[in-house]
Amino acid sequence: MSNLNASFAALADPTRRAILARLALGEATVNELVEPFEMTQPAISRHLKVLEGAGLIIRRVEGTKRPCRLAPTAMAEIDQWLGMLRQALAANYNRLDDVLAAMKTET
């Protein structure tokens, strides 16, 4: 559960969500990730540390570059948790459908 908490904390920031959206298109270096933002490279690096700490991205060393990419199973725990909520909502809607159908047949 702590990884789930870290993931949601990381996703709470719009800059980090934008970084993840960019990385969904493919691997990128810190300098490539800085381009669309009005931020410094150290500021983007701090965001990347949070994403890496949450297990959402993987960074590797390639000479002087440190390309980043989405972690292969980055969203698995989040998706599993959201799936549980989707099932609960579906069950609630099914019960509501049953109540409405029963009310309709009573009239």
C-alpha positions in Angstrom: 0.0 0.0 0.0 2.9 2.4 0.6 3.9 2.2 -3.0 0.3 3.1 -3.9 0.5 6.1 -1.6 3.8 7.2 -3.2 2.3 6.8 -6.6 -0.7 8.9 -5.9 1.4 11.5 -4.1 3.6 11.7 -7.2 0.6 11.9 -9.5 -0.9 14.8 -7.5 1.5 17.2 -9.2 0.5 18.4 -12.7 4.2 18.7 -13.8 4.8 15.1 -12.9 1.7 14.0 -14.8 2.9 15.9 -17.8 6.3 14.2 -17.6 4.6 10.8 -17.4 2.5 11.7 -20.4 5.7 12.7 -22.3 7.4 9.4 -21.3 4.4 7.5 -22.5 5.5 8.5 -26.0 9.0 7.1 -25.4 12.3 7.4 -23.5 13.6 11.0 -22.9 16.6 12.6 -21.3 16.3 15.3 -18.6 17.2 18.0 -21.2 14.4 16.8 -23.5 12.0 16.8 -20.6 12.9 20.4 -19.6 12.0 21.8 -23.1 8.2 22.2 -22.7 8.4 23.6 -19.1 9.4 26.9 -17.8 11.6 25.2 -15.2 15.3 24.6 -14.7 16.9 21.3 -15.2 17.4 20.8 -11.4 13.7 21.4 -10.9 12.8 18.7 -13.4 15.4 16.4 -11.9 13.7 16.7 -8.5 10.3 15.8 -10.1 12.0 12.8 -11.7 13.4 11.7 -8.3 9.8 11.7 -6.9 8.6 9.7 -9.9 11.5 7.2 -9.6 10.9 6.9 -5.9 7.3 6.0 -6.5 8.4 3.3 -9.0 6.7 5.1 -11.9 9.8 5.6 -14.0 13.2 4.0 -14.5 16.4 6.0 -15.1 19.6 4.5 -16.5 23.1 5.9 -17.1 24.2 6.2 -20.7 27.5 8.1 -20.7 26.7 11.6 -19.5 23.0 11.2 -20.2 20.4 9.7 -17.9 17.4 8.7 -20.1 14.1 8.0 -18.3 11.3 5.8 -19.3 8.1 4.5 -17.8 8.5 1.5 -15.5 6.9 -1.5 -17.2 4.6 -2.2 -14.3 4.3 1.4 -13.2 0.5 1.6 -13.3 -0.3 -2.0 -12.3 -1.0 -1.3 -8.6 -2.9 1.9 -9.4 -4.9 0.1 -12.1 -5.7 -2.8 -9.7 -6.9 -0.4 -7.0 -9.0 1.6 -9.5 -10.4 -1.7 -10.8 -11.7 -2.5 -7.3 -13.4 0.9 -7.3 -14.9 0.3 -10.8 -16.3 -3.0 -9.6 -17.9 -1.5 -6.5 -19.4 1.3 -8.6 -20.8 -1.2 -11.1 -22.3 -3.2 -8.3 -24.0 0.0 -6.9 -25.4 0.9 -10.3 -26.7 -2.7 -10.8 -28.5 -2.5 -7.5 -29.9 0.9 -8.5 -31.1 -0.5 -11.8 -32.8 -3.4 -9.9 -34.6 -0.9 -7.5 -35.7 1.3 -10.4 -36.9 -1.7 -12.4 -38.9 -2.9 -9.3 -40.4 0.5 -8.9 -41.4 0.6 -12.5 -43.2 -2.8 -12.3 -45.1 -1.6 -9.2 -46.7 1.3 -11.0 
